[in-house]
Amino acid sequence: MADDAIPGTGPKKRRVQSVLFMCNFNAVRSLAAEAIARHYFGKSTYVQSAGVRSGEPSDPFMIAALDEIGIDAARHKPRTIEQLEDWEGLNFDLIVTLSPEAHHRALELTHTIAADVEYWPTPDPTLNQDGTREQRLDGYRDVRDGLTYRIKARLKG
């Protein structure tokens, strides 16, 4: 019986050395993913984020949700995938997409770059405009905590 026929003994995923998180505007979900990954793995993994489109500033609710767990993302400047490509190129082992639009764009990128693409469906907390500030912030906390869990599980050595 081949090793990969036994559950849990298949080929191990190689350690990710560089990761790009992509979303729509690089203002909420991918901003959070980059900040979290840098916080926990920034010494061992190169981390960046980018959006498919430009135009949104960093979301103050996500900045506040990250600040609650000791991660300072206040200086984050949203950028597009094109800006990132012009700035430093796109040399990543892994591209993690957090929205359908970003996933489609990442798959297009793999025609010209060799990177694995993983889609992590992540809700957009900006869609909830109802409720108190605290209730809205809870949506951002849920996204933050979900991303923290997935990033720790995926990037640990």
C-alpha positions in Angstrom: 0.0 0.0 0.0 1.4 3.4 -1.0 2.1 5.9 1.8 -0.4 8.3 0.4 -3.2 5.7 0.5 -3.1 5.7 4.3 -4.9 8.7 5.7 -2.6 11.2 7.3 0.5 9.8 5.7 0.3 11.4 2.3 2.8 13.9 1.0 3.3 16.7 3.6 2.7 20.2 2.4 6.1 21.9 2.2 6.7 24.8 4.6 5.5 28.1 3.1 8.3 30.6 2.8 6.3 33.4 1.3 2.6 34.1 1.3 0.3 36.7 -0.3 -3.2 37.3 1.1 -5.7 38.7 -1.5 -9.1 40.3 -1.1 -11.2 42.9 -2.8 -9.7 46.1 -1.5 -6.9 45.2 0.9 -8.7 47.2 3.6 -10.3 44.6 5.9 -9.8 40.9 5.4 -6.4 40.7 3.6 -5.2 43.6 5.8 -6.0 41.5 8.9 -4.5 38.3 7.4 -1.2 40.0 6.6 -1.0 41.6 10.1 -1.8 38.3 11.9 0.6 36.3 9.8 3.4 38.9 10.3 2.7 38.9 14.0 3.0 35.1 14.4 5.3 34.1 11.5 7.0 37.3 10.3 10.5 36.0 11.2 10.2 32.8 9.3 7.7 33.6 6.5 7.6 36.6 4.0 4.1 38.0 4.2 2.3 40.6 2.0 -1.3 41.4 1.1 -3.0 43.1 -1.8 -6.5 43.8 -3.2 -8.0 43.3 -6.6 -9.3 46.9 -6.7 -8.2 50.2 -5.2 -10.2 52.9 -3.5 -10.9 51.9 0.1 -8.9 53.1 3.1 -7.9 50.7 5.9 -11.0 49.9 7.9 -10.9 51.4 11.4 -13.1 48.6 12.9 -10.5 46.0 11.7 -7.7 48.1 13.0 -9.5 48.2 16.4 -10.2 44.5 16.4 -6.5 43.7 15.7 -5.4 46.2 18.4 -7.5 44.3 20.9 -5.1 41.3 20.5 -1.9 43.3 20.5 -1.5 43.6 16.7 -0.8 47.2 15.4 -2.0 47.5 11.8 -2.6 51.3 11.9 0.1 52.1 9.4 -1.2 49.6 6.8 -1.6 51.3 3.3 -4.0 49.3 1.1 -2.5 48.4 -2.3 -3.6 46.6 -5.4 -2.1 43.4 -6.8 -0.7 45.6 -9.7 0.9 48.0 -7.3 2.5 45.1 -5.4 3.7 43.6 -8.7 5.3 46.9 -9.8 6.8 47.4 -6.4 8.5 44.0 -5.9 7.1 41.4 -8.2 5.0 38.5 -7.3 7.3 35.8 -6.0 5.1 33.8 -3.6 4.9 30.1 -2.7 1.2 30.5 -1.6 -1.6 32.9 -2.5 -4.5 32.8 -0.1 -7.7 34.4 -1.4 -10.4 35.6 0.9 -13.1 36.6 -1.5 -14.5 35.1 -4.8 -13.2 38.1 -6.9 -9.7 37.7 -5.4 -9.7 34.0 -6.0 -10.5 34.4 -9.7 -7.8 37.0 -10.0 -5.2 34.8 -8.3 -6.1 31.9 -10.6 -5.4 34.2 -13.5 -2.0 35.1 -12.0 -1.0 31.4 -11.9 -0.8 31.5 -15.7 2.4 33.5 -15.3 3.7 32.6 -11.8 4.2 29.3 -10.0 2.3 29.6 -6.8 -0.3 27.4 -5.0 -3.6 29.1 -4.5 -6.0 28.4 -1.6 -9.4 29.9 -1.2 -10.5 30.6 2.4 -14.1 31.9 2.1 -14.2 34.8 4.6 -17.3 36.8 5.3 -17.1 40.6 4.7 -17.8 42.3 8.0 -18.5 45.6 6.3 -21.8 44.3 5.0 -23.3 44.5 8.5 -24.1 48.2 8.9 -26.9 47.6 11.5 -26.5 47.4 15.3 -24.4 49.2 17.8 -20.7 49.8 17.4 -20.0 46.8 19.6 -22.3 44.5 17.6 -20.6 45.6 14.4 -17.2 45.1 15.9 -18.2 41.5 16.8 -18.3 40.7 13.1 -14.8 42.0 12.7 -13.6 40.0 15.7 -15.2 36.8 14.2 -13.2 37.4 11.0 -10.0 38.2 13.0 -10.4 35.0 15.1 -11.2 32.8 12.1 -8.2 34.1 10.2 -5.9 33.7 13.2 -6.9 30.0 13.6 -6.4 29.2 9.9 -3.1 31.1 9.6 -1.7 29.4 12.7 -2.7 26.0 11.4 -1.4 26.6 7.8 1.8 28.4 8.4 3.2 26.6 11.4 6.5 24.9 10.6 
